[in-house]
Amino acid sequence: MSFSALKRKTFTNAIRSLKLSTKYTRQFHASRTRQSFNACVIGAAGGIGQPLSMLLKYNPLVNKLSLFDIAPFTPGVAADIGHINTSGGVPCTGYGGAENILENMGKALADAHIVIIPAGVPRQPGMARDDLFNMNATIVADVAKKCSEVCPDAFYLVISNPVNSTVPIFAEVLKKHNTYDKKKLFGVTTLDVCRSKTFIAENQGWNVENVDCTVIGGHAGITILPLLSQVEGANFSKEDIEALTKRISFGGDEVVQAKAGAGSATLSMAHAAAVFTNMVLRAADGEEGIVECSFVDSNLVKDLPFFASPVKLNKDGVEDILPLPTMSDFEKECLSKMTPQLKTEIQKGVDWVAEQKEE
């Protein structure tokens, strides 16, 4: 196989992994008219935002793509993506710059059906996720406020770290402005699922496309819990379970260290966010039976008002939060250990909003 042919094959497989291939578009009946959605990325010029925006350009359910970032070159990112020859000619517009930030954000959010939010400061070497809190809390709150004004009925997909706190912040701000719909707010934890599938496939010698793994809890360190006991057909030793759980839970650290100060998990996060966005849109388009893990408003675990677990999606967002399966003793212990930390991180976001004065 020639090098050019190999590149074409590799790219085609990557697109198929997002379930955005020709095969996906053909599964709709010819008599059915698909809906189309306007998507907006807030934080579109960053390490996650740029590849995420490009991947969204390929999504056949996206009718219009709007990008916002404080970076002045955001319109250039939109122009660059706009030159990609995807079918349907999805228009891509960018708004950016350090002046008139809220005004430009409002322009980007106008008519948005779904808003994906990777905005914020990325994690640096040696920086715990909790260290990001003070830097990113204000950013997320400003985005939530503007969303409540401009697109109160949109789906909101929060990527900004620390997710265990920023999702509650987003919710509390929406509540203040009487626009909170718990079915439409998601913390994107899909990267934890992607890592689980990748690492399990390596461990078991499987094709990664045949791997499925539920990941519950939160989206930081020990609050990330893969339910390895539920992986069908797997043969894990006790050592495998402990090692895989730790690697999945702290996979972000692995990337930060490997990049030696040059960044964090941006490309894999962009992929994961594009996958989850696609699933939300497919459900919004009327496809039934879609279940994805996400960090949502939940009463599944006592004392945890937000929790990541499998949720069934429909056209309105979260249709149902599925019950947890019977877990192993190891997983029960991990859940017990994570609960105090996750509770504290959720409450930190709630308290932060309560302490802010309205301008």
DOVOKE-855684 format. One record per residue (C-alpha): residue number from 1; residue in one letter; x, y, z. Coordinates in Angstrom, 2 decimals. Example, Ala and Ser with C-alpha at 12.3 -4.5 7.8 and 13.67 -1.06 7.14 Angstrom:
BEGIN
+-----+-----+---------+---------+---------+
:   n : res :      c1 :      c2 :      c3 :
+-----+-----+---------+---------+---------+
:   1 :   a :   12.30 :   -4.50 :    7.80 :
:   2 :   s :   13.67 :   -1.06 :    7.14 :
+-----+-----+---------+---------+---------+
***
This chain:
BEGIN
+-----+-----+---------+---------+---------+
:   n : res :      c1 :      c2 :      c3 :
+-----+-----+---------+---------+---------+
:   1 :   m :    0.00 :    0.00 :    0.00 :
:   2 :   s :    1.36 :    3.42 :   -0.94 :
:   3 :   f :    1.91 :    6.08 :    1.69 :
:   4 :   s :   -0.87 :    8.27 :    0.25 :
:   5 :   a :   -3.28 :    5.32 :    0.24 :
:   6 :   l :   -2.36 :    4.54 :    3.83 :
:   7 :   k :   -3.05 :    8.13 :    4.86 :
:   8 :   r :   -6.46 :    8.02 :    3.17 :
:   9 :   k :   -7.33 :    4.76 :    4.93 :
:  10 :   t :   -6.21 :    6.09 :    8.32 :
:  11 :   f :   -8.25 :    9.28 :    7.93 :
:  12 :   t :  -11.34 :    7.36 :    6.82 :
:  13 :   n :  -11.10 :    5.11 :    9.88 :
:  14 :   a :  -10.79 :    8.15 :   12.14 :
:  15 :   i :  -13.96 :    9.69 :   10.76 :
:  16 :   r :  -15.77 :    6.37 :   11.10 :
:  17 :   s :  -14.79 :    6.24 :   14.76 :
:  18 :   l :  -16.85 :    9.40 :   15.23 :
:  19 :   k :  -19.78 :    7.61 :   13.60 :
:  20 :   l :  -20.00 :   10.41 :   11.06 :
:  21 :   s :  -19.17 :    8.31 :    8.00 :
:  22 :   t :  -21.24 :    7.72 :    4.89 :
:  23 :   k :  -22.57 :    4.57 :    6.54 :
:  24 :   y :  -23.97 :    6.71 :    9.38 :
:  25 :   t :  -25.72 :    9.18 :    7.07 :
:  26 :   r :  -27.30 :    6.33 :    5.08 :
:  27 :   q :  -28.96 :    4.80 :    8.12 :
:  28 :   f :  -31.67 :    7.44 :    7.89 :
:  29 :   h :  -34.62 :    6.49 :    5.70 :
:  30 :   a :  -34.79 :    8.40 :    2.45 :
:  31 :   s :  -38.29 :    9.60 :    3.33 :
:  32 :   r :  -37.10 :   11.19 :    6.54 :
:  33 :   t :  -35.96 :   14.78 :    6.63 :
:  34 :   r :  -33.14 :   15.19 :    9.12 :
:  35 :   q :  -33.05 :   18.18 :   11.39 :
:  36 :   s :  -30.09 :   20.51 :   11.27 :
:  37 :   f :  -28.56 :   22.29 :   14.21 :
:  38 :   n :  -26.54 :   25.43 :   14.81 :
:  39 :   a :  -23.46 :   24.67 :   16.92 :
:  40 :   c :  -21.32 :   27.17 :   18.81 :
:  41 :   v :  -17.89 :   26.55 :   20.32 :
:  42 :   i :  -16.84 :   28.89 :   23.14 :
:  43 :   g :  -13.05 :   28.76 :   23.45 :
:  44 :   a :  -12.65 :   27.80 :   19.81 :
:  45 :   a :   -9.10 :   29.06 :   19.26 :
:  46 :   g :   -7.45 :   26.91 :   21.92 :
:  47 :   g :   -5.82 :   23.52 :   21.91 :
:  48 :   i :   -9.15 :   21.73 :   22.26 :
:  49 :   g :  -11.30 :   24.29 :   20.47 :
:  50 :   q :   -9.56 :   24.24 :   17.11 :
:  51 :   p :   -9.56 :   20.47 :   16.45 :
:  52 :   l :  -13.03 :   20.19 :   17.98 :
:  53 :   s :  -14.36 :   22.87 :   15.65 :
:  54 :   m :  -12.81 :   21.11 :   12.67 :
:  55 :   l :  -14.39 :   17.79 :   13.66 :
:  56 :   l :  -17.80 :   19.43 :   14.07 :
:  57 :   k :  -17.51 :   20.69 :   10.49 :
:  58 :   y :  -17.77 :   17.05 :    9.38 :
:  59 :   n :  -20.97 :   16.38 :   11.31 :
:  60 :   p :  -23.93 :   16.05 :    8.91 :
:  61 :   l :  -26.31 :   17.29 :   11.62 :
:  62 :   v :  -24.50 :   20.64 :   12.00 :
:  63 :   n :  -26.01 :   23.29 :    9.77 :
:  64 :   k :  -24.02 :   26.28 :   10.98 :
:  65 :   l :  -20.87 :   26.58 :   13.07 :
:  66 :   s :  -20.05 :   29.66 :   15.14 :
:  67 :   l :  -16.74 :   30.09 :   16.94 :
:  68 :   f :  -15.82 :   32.42 :   19.79 :
:  69 :   d :  -12.61 :   33.04 :   21.68 :
:  70 :   i :  -10.87 :   36.06 :   23.16 :
:  71 :   a :   -7.97 :   35.32 :   20.82 :
:  72 :   p :   -7.99 :   37.92 :   18.01 :
:  73 :   f :   -7.28 :   35.30 :   15.34 :
:  74 :   t :  -10.55 :   33.41 :   15.94 :
:  75 :   p :  -12.07 :   34.68 :   12.65 :
:  76 :   g :   -9.01 :   33.19 :   10.97 :
:  77 :   v :   -9.70 :   29.82 :   12.57 :
:  78 :   a :  -13.24 :   30.01 :   11.20 :
:  79 :   a :  -11.97 :   30.97 :    7.73 :
:  80 :   d :   -9.48 :   28.10 :    7.80 :
:  81 :   i :  -12.15 :   25.56 :    8.78 :
:  82 :   g :  -14.57 :   27.09 :    6.29 :
:  83 :   h :  -12.27 :   26.07 :    3.43 :
:  84 :   i :  -12.69 :   22.36 :    4.25 :
:  85 :   n :  -14.80 :   20.80 :    1.51 :
:  86 :   t :  -17.40 :   18.99 :    3.57 :
:  87 :   s :  -20.74 :   18.16 :    1.99 :
:  88 :   g :  -23.50 :   20.63 :    2.71 :
:  89 :   g :  -21.18 :   23.63 :    2.77 :
:  90 :   v :  -21.55 :   24.29 :    6.50 :
:  91 :   p :  -20.86 :   28.02 :    7.06 :
:  92 :   c :  -18.33 :   28.79 :    9.77 :
:  93 :   t :  -18.09 :   32.23 :   11.40 :
:  94 :   g :  -15.61 :   33.38 :   14.01 :
:  95 :   y :  -15.81 :   36.13 :   16.62 :
:  96 :   g :  -12.82 :   37.09 :   18.74 :
:  97 :   g :  -10.65 :   39.68 :   20.42 :
:  98 :   a :  -10.11 :   41.04 :   23.91 :
:  99 :   e :  -12.47 :   43.97 :   23.31 :
: 100 :   n :  -16.25 :   43.75 :   23.45 :
: 101 :   i :  -15.93 :   40.19 :   24.72 :
: 102 :   l :  -19.51 :   39.70 :   25.90 :
: 103 :   e :  -20.94 :   41.38 :   22.82 :
: 104 :   n :  -18.95 :   39.15 :   20.49 :
: 105 :   m :  -19.82 :   36.08 :   22.53 :
: 106 :   g :  -23.48 :   36.99 :   22.18 :
: 107 :   k :  -23.13 :   37.21 :   18.40 :
: 108 :   a :  -21.56 :   33.75 :   18.30 :
: 109 :   l :  -24.30 :   32.29 :   20.51 :
: 110 :   a :  -27.19 :   33.76 :   18.53 :
: 111 :   d :  -29.57 :   31.01 :   17.36 :
: 112 :   a :  -27.34 :   28.25 :   18.81 :
: 113 :   h :  -29.02 :   24.91 :   19.42 :
: 114 :   i :  -25.95 :   23.39 :   21.07 :
: 115 :   v :  -23.03 :   25.12 :   22.82 :
: 116 :   i :  -19.76 :   23.30 :   23.46 :
: 117 :   i :  -17.51 :   25.02 :   26.01 :
: 118 :   p :  -13.77 :   24.23 :   26.21 :
: 119 :   a :  -13.01 :   27.83 :   27.27 :
: 120 :   g :  -10.56 :   28.34 :   30.11 :
: 121 :   v :   -6.96 :   27.99 :   31.16 :
: 122 :   p :   -5.44 :   24.56 :   30.43 :
: 123 :   r :   -3.76 :   22.53 :   33.12 :
: 124 :   q :    0.00 :   22.95 :   33.39 :
: 125 :   p :    2.63 :   20.46 :   34.66 :
: 126 :   g :    2.32 :   20.03 :   38.41 :
: 127 :   m :   -1.06 :   21.78 :   38.47 :
: 128 :   a :   -3.89 :   19.87 :   40.09 :
: 129 :   r :   -7.31 :   20.20 :   38.51 :
: 130 :   d :   -8.48 :   22.04 :   41.60 :
: 131 :   d :   -5.83 :   24.72 :   40.97 :
: 132 :   l :   -7.73 :   25.64 :   37.83 :
: 133 :   f :  -10.81 :   26.56 :   39.80 :
: 134 :   n :  -10.21 :   30.25 :   40.48 :
: 135 :   m :   -8.97 :   30.86 :   36.94 :
: 136 :   n :  -11.84 :   29.17 :   35.18 :
: 137 :   a :  -14.82 :   29.79 :   37.46 :
: 138 :   t :  -15.34 :   33.37 :   36.27 :
: 139 :   i :  -15.00 :   32.37 :   32.63 :
: 140 :   v :  -17.61 :   29.63 :   32.93 :
: 141 :   a :  -19.99 :   31.88 :   34.88 :
: 142 :   d :  -19.76 :   34.60 :   32.22 :
: 143 :   v :  -20.48 :   32.06 :   29.49 :
: 144 :   a :  -23.47 :   30.67 :   31.40 :
: 145 :   k :  -24.91 :   34.15 :   31.94 :
: 146 :   k :  -24.58 :   35.06 :   28.27 :
: 147 :   c :  -26.11 :   31.72 :   27.25 :
: 148 :   s :  -29.09 :   32.37 :   29.52 :
: 149 :   e :  -29.62 :   35.70 :   27.72 :
: 150 :   v :  -29.07 :   34.62 :   24.13 :
: 151 :   c :  -29.84 :   30.89 :   23.75 :
: 152 :   p :  -31.67 :   29.71 :   26.89 :
: 153 :   d :  -33.08 :   26.61 :   25.20 :
: 154 :   a :  -29.77 :   25.25 :   23.90 :
: 155 :   f :  -27.92 :   22.14 :   25.00 :
: 156 :   y :  -24.79 :   23.04 :   27.00 :
: 157 :   l :  -21.75 :   20.77 :   26.95 :
: 158 :   v :  -19.14 :   21.83 :   29.51 :
: 159 :   i :  -15.52 :   20.80 :   28.99 :
: 160 :   s :  -13.83 :   23.56 :   31.00 :
: 161 :   n :  -11.96 :   22.13 :   33.97 :
: 162 :   p :  -12.43 :   21.33 :   36.77 :
: 163 :   v :  -15.67 :   19.82 :   35.44 :
: 164 :   n :  -16.70 :   18.61 :   38.92 :
: 165 :   s :  -17.03 :   22.29 :   39.88 :
: 166 :   t :  -17.68 :   24.12 :   36.60 :
: 167 :   v :  -20.85 :   22.18 :   35.77 :
: 168 :   p :  -22.42 :   23.12 :   39.15 :
: 169 :   i :  -21.29 :   26.72 :   38.52 :
: 170 :   f :  -23.01 :   26.70 :   35.14 :
: 171 :   a :  -26.17 :   25.28 :   36.70 :
: 172 :   e :  -26.26 :   27.81 :   39.54 :
: 173 :   v :  -25.84 :   30.76 :   37.17 :
: 174 :   l :  -28.67 :   29.48 :   34.98 :
: 175 :   k :  -30.82 :   29.07 :   38.09 :
: 176 :   k :  -30.16 :   32.70 :   39.02 :
: 177 :   h :  -31.50 :   33.73 :   35.64 :
: 178 :   n :  -34.44 :   31.29 :   35.68 :
: 179 :   t :  -33.25 :   29.41 :   32.60 :
: 180 :   y :  -32.01 :   26.15 :   34.12 :
: 181 :   d :  -33.12 :   22.94 :   32.46 :
: 182 :   k :  -31.26 :   20.05 :   34.05 :
: 183 :   k :  -31.96 :   17.83 :   31.05 :
: 184 :   k :  -29.85 :   20.06 :   28.80 :
: 185 :   l :  -26.68 :   20.57 :   30.85 :
: 186 :   f :  -23.86 :   18.06 :   30.44 :
: 187 :   g :  -20.36 :   17.72 :   31.79 :
: 188 :   v :  -18.39 :   15.99 :   29.04 :
: 189 :   t :  -16.67 :   12.93 :   30.52 :
: 190 :   t :  -16.41 :   11.00 :   27.25 :
: 191 :   l :  -12.61 :   11.18 :   27.31 :
: 192 :   d :  -12.62 :    8.88 :   30.35 :
: 193 :   v :  -14.65 :    6.37 :   28.32 :
: 194 :   c :  -12.31 :    6.73 :   25.33 :
: 195 :   r :   -9.28 :    6.07 :   27.52 :
: 196 :   s :  -10.99 :    3.08 :   29.11 :
: 197 :   k :  -11.68 :    1.53 :   25.72 :
: 198 :   t :   -8.13 :    2.17 :   24.52 :
: 199 :   f :   -6.38 :    0.85 :   27.62 :
: 200 :   i :   -8.66 :   -2.19 :   27.97 :
: 201 :   a :   -8.12 :   -3.11 :   24.32 :
: 202 :   e :   -4.36 :   -2.93 :   24.86 :
: 203 :   n :   -4.59 :   -5.04 :   28.01 :
: 204 :   q :   -6.83 :   -7.73 :   26.52 :
: 205 :   g :   -5.42 :   -7.73 :   23.01 :
: 206 :   w :   -8.81 :   -6.77 :   21.58 :
: 207 :   n :   -9.95 :   -4.57 :   18.71 :
: 208 :   v :  -10.82 :   -1.29 :   20.41 :
: 209 :   e :  -14.03 :   -0.98 :   18.39 :
: 210 :   n :  -15.37 :   -4.04 :   20.22 :
: 211 :   v :  -14.75 :   -2.60 :   23.71 :
: 212 :   d :  -17.35 :   -0.88 :   25.87 :
: 213 :   c :  -16.82 :    0.37 :   29.41 :
: 214 :   t :  -19.03 :    2.39 :   31.74 :
: 215 :   v :  -17.23 :    5.14 :   33.65 :
: 216 :   i :  -18.96 :    6.74 :   36.64 :
: 217 :   g :  -18.29 :    9.41 :   39.27 :
: 218 :   g :  -16.74 :   12.69 :   38.23 :
: 219 :   h :  -13.98 :   13.91 :   35.93 :
: 220 :   a :  -10.86 :   14.23 :   38.06 :
: 221 :   g :   -8.46 :   11.75 :   39.60 :
: 222 :   i :  -10.04 :    9.26 :   41.98 :
: 223 :   t :  -13.53 :   10.54 :   41.14 :
: 224 :   i :  -13.16 :    8.77 :   37.77 :
: 225 :   l :  -14.20 :    5.13 :   38.20 :
: 226 :   p :  -14.28 :    2.68 :   35.27 :
: 227 :   l :  -16.53 :   -0.29 :   35.97 :
: 228 :   l :  -14.19 :   -2.96 :   34.71 :
: 229 :   s :  -16.37 :   -5.67 :   36.25 :
: 230 :   q :  -18.97 :   -4.84 :   33.59 :
: 231 :   v :  -16.67 :   -5.31 :   30.58 :
: 232 :   e :  -18.12 :   -8.31 :   28.79 :
: 233 :   g :  -15.70 :  -11.15 :   28.09 :
: 234 :   a :  -12.72 :   -9.54 :   29.83 :
: 235 :   n :  -10.27 :  -11.55 :   31.91 :
: 236 :   f :   -8.59 :   -9.15 :   34.35 :
: 237 :   s :   -6.24 :  -10.09 :   37.15 :
: 238 :   k :   -6.44 :   -8.18 :   40.43 :
: 239 :   e :   -3.27 :   -6.36 :   39.38 :
: 240 :   d :   -4.80 :   -5.52 :   36.00 :
: 241 :   i :   -7.87 :   -4.00 :   37.64 :
: 242 :   e :   -5.86 :   -1.84 :   40.00 :
: 243 :   a :   -3.42 :   -0.70 :   37.31 :
: 244 :   l :   -6.10 :    0.01 :   34.69 :
: 245 :   t :   -8.30 :    1.88 :   37.15 :
: 246 :   k :   -5.40 :    4.11 :   38.14 :
: 247 :   r :   -4.27 :    4.70 :   34.56 :
: 248 :   i :   -7.80 :    5.63 :   33.42 :
: 249 :   s :   -8.37 :    7.85 :   36.45 :
: 250 :   f :   -5.10 :    9.72 :   36.00 :
: 251 :   g :   -4.79 :    9.53 :   32.22 :
: 252 :   g :   -4.64 :   13.30 :   31.97 :
: 253 :   d :   -1.46 :   13.37 :   34.03 :
: 254 :   e :    0.11 :   10.90 :   31.63 :
: 255 :   v :   -0.44 :   13.30 :   28.72 :
: 256 :   v :    0.68 :   16.39 :   30.64 :
: 257 :   q :    3.92 :   14.68 :   31.62 :
: 258 :   a :    4.52 :   13.30 :   28.13 :
: 259 :   k :    4.11 :   16.76 :   26.60 :
: 260 :   a :    6.75 :   18.06 :   29.01 :
: 261 :   g :    5.10 :   21.38 :   29.68 :
: 262 :   a :    3.83 :   21.92 :   26.14 :
: 263 :   g :    0.17 :   21.24 :   26.89 :
: 264 :   s :   -2.43 :   18.83 :   28.16 :
: 265 :   a :   -4.88 :   16.35 :   26.61 :
: 266 :   t :   -6.23 :   18.50 :   23.80 :
: 267 :   l :   -6.53 :   16.26 :   20.74 :
: 268 :   s :   -8.07 :   13.30 :   22.55 :
: 269 :   m :  -10.43 :   15.68 :   24.37 :
: 270 :   a :  -11.47 :   17.25 :   21.08 :
: 271 :   h :  -12.22 :   13.80 :   19.69 :
: 272 :   a :  -14.21 :   12.84 :   22.79 :
: 273 :   a :  -16.20 :   16.09 :   22.72 :
: 274 :   a :  -17.02 :   15.63 :   19.04 :
: 275 :   v :  -18.23 :   12.09 :   19.73 :
: 276 :   f :  -20.47 :   13.22 :   22.60 :
: 277 :   t :  -21.79 :   16.22 :   20.65 :
: 278 :   n :  -22.72 :   13.88 :   17.84 :
: 279 :   m :  -24.64 :   11.61 :   20.21 :
: 280 :   v :  -26.59 :   14.54 :   21.70 :
: 281 :   l :  -27.48 :   15.75 :   18.21 :
: 282 :   r :  -28.48 :   12.31 :   17.01 :
: 283 :   a :  -30.84 :   12.00 :   19.98 :
: 284 :   a :  -32.15 :   15.53 :   19.37 :
: 285 :   d :  -32.78 :   14.49 :   15.77 :
: 286 :   g :  -35.07 :   11.73 :   17.00 :
: 287 :   e :  -32.82 :    8.68 :   17.06 :
: 288 :   e :  -33.80 :    6.38 :   19.91 :
: 289 :   g :  -31.80 :    4.17 :   22.25 :
: 290 :   i :  -28.75 :    6.41 :   22.65 :
: 291 :   v :  -27.02 :    5.98 :   26.02 :
: 292 :   e :  -23.83 :    7.86 :   26.94 :
: 293 :   c :  -21.92 :    8.53 :   30.14 :
: 294 :   s :  -22.06 :   12.15 :   31.27 :
: 295 :   f :  -21.76 :   14.29 :   34.42 :
: 296 :   v :  -25.31 :   15.53 :   35.00 :
: 297 :   d :  -27.78 :   16.72 :   37.62 :
: 298 :   s :  -28.51 :   13.44 :   39.35 :
: 299 :   n :  -29.99 :   11.77 :   42.43 :
: 300 :   l :  -28.32 :    8.43 :   41.73 :
: 301 :   v :  -25.88 :    8.61 :   44.65 :
: 302 :   k :  -26.77 :   10.05 :   48.04 :
: 303 :   d :  -25.20 :   13.45 :   48.81 :
: 304 :   l :  -23.99 :   13.89 :   45.20 :
: 305 :   p :  -26.28 :   16.29 :   43.26 :
: 306 :   f :  -24.15 :   15.76 :   40.14 :
: 307 :   f :  -22.77 :   12.44 :   39.02 :
: 308 :   a :  -21.34 :   10.87 :   35.88 :
: 309 :   s :  -23.14 :    7.72 :   34.79 :
: 310 :   p :  -24.92 :    6.29 :   31.75 :
: 311 :   v :  -27.83 :    8.51 :   30.70 :
: 312 :   k :  -30.45 :    7.85 :   28.05 :
: 313 :   l :  -30.79 :   10.73 :   25.62 :
: 314 :   n :  -33.77 :   11.99 :   23.64 :
: 315 :   k :  -34.75 :   15.12 :   21.71 :
: 316 :   d :  -34.95 :   17.14 :   24.94 :
: 317 :   g :  -31.62 :   15.99 :   26.39 :
: 318 :   v :  -31.56 :   13.60 :   29.35 :
: 319 :   e :  -34.55 :   11.28 :   29.18 :
: 320 :   d :  -33.48 :    8.97 :   31.99 :
: 321 :   i :  -30.56 :    8.31 :   34.31 :
: 322 :   l :  -29.96 :    4.58 :   34.31 :
: 323 :   p :  -29.46 :    2.72 :   37.60 :
: 324 :   l :  -25.97 :    1.62 :   38.52 :
: 325 :   p :  -25.15 :   -2.03 :   37.91 :
: 326 :   t :  -24.04 :   -4.39 :   40.67 :
: 327 :   m :  -20.44 :   -3.42 :   41.27 :
: 328 :   s :  -17.47 :   -5.42 :   42.50 :
: 329 :   d :  -16.20 :   -4.96 :   46.06 :
: 330 :   f :  -13.21 :   -3.05 :   44.65 :
: 331 :   e :  -15.51 :   -0.67 :   42.75 :
: 332 :   k :  -17.76 :   -0.17 :   45.77 :
: 333 :   e :  -14.71 :    0.76 :   47.82 :
: 334 :   c :  -13.54 :    3.20 :   45.15 :
: 335 :   l :  -16.98 :    4.81 :   45.02 :
: 336 :   s :  -16.98 :    5.19 :   48.80 :
: 337 :   k :  -13.52 :    6.79 :   48.72 :
: 338 :   m :  -14.36 :    9.22 :   45.93 :
: 339 :   t :  -17.67 :   10.46 :   47.35 :
: 340 :   p :  -16.30 :   12.97 :   49.90 :
: 341 :   q :  -13.96 :   14.54 :   47.32 :
: 342 :   l :  -16.64 :   14.77 :   44.64 :
: 343 :   k :  -19.14 :   16.20 :   47.12 :
: 344 :   t :  -16.62 :   18.88 :   48.14 :
: 345 :   e :  -15.80 :   19.82 :   44.55 :
: 346 :   i :  -19.47 :   20.10 :   43.60 :
: 347 :   q :  -20.23 :   22.23 :   46.66 :
: 348 :   k :  -17.23 :   24.45 :   45.90 :
: 349 :   g :  -18.84 :   25.43 :   42.60 :
: 350 :   v :  -22.21 :   26.06 :   44.22 :
: 351 :   d :  -20.69 :   28.16 :   47.00 :
: 352 :   w :  -18.60 :   30.20 :   44.55 :
: 353 :   v :  -21.71 :   31.34 :   42.67 :
: 354 :   a :  -23.51 :   32.15 :   45.91 :
: 355 :   e :  -20.65 :   34.42 :   46.94 :
: 356 :   q :  -20.63 :   36.45 :   43.74 :
: 357 :   k :  -22.27 :   39.86 :   43.62 :
: 358 :   e :  -24.47 :   40.68 :   40.66 :
: 359 :   e :  -23.14 :   43.54 :   38.56 :
+-----+-----+---------+---------+---------+
***
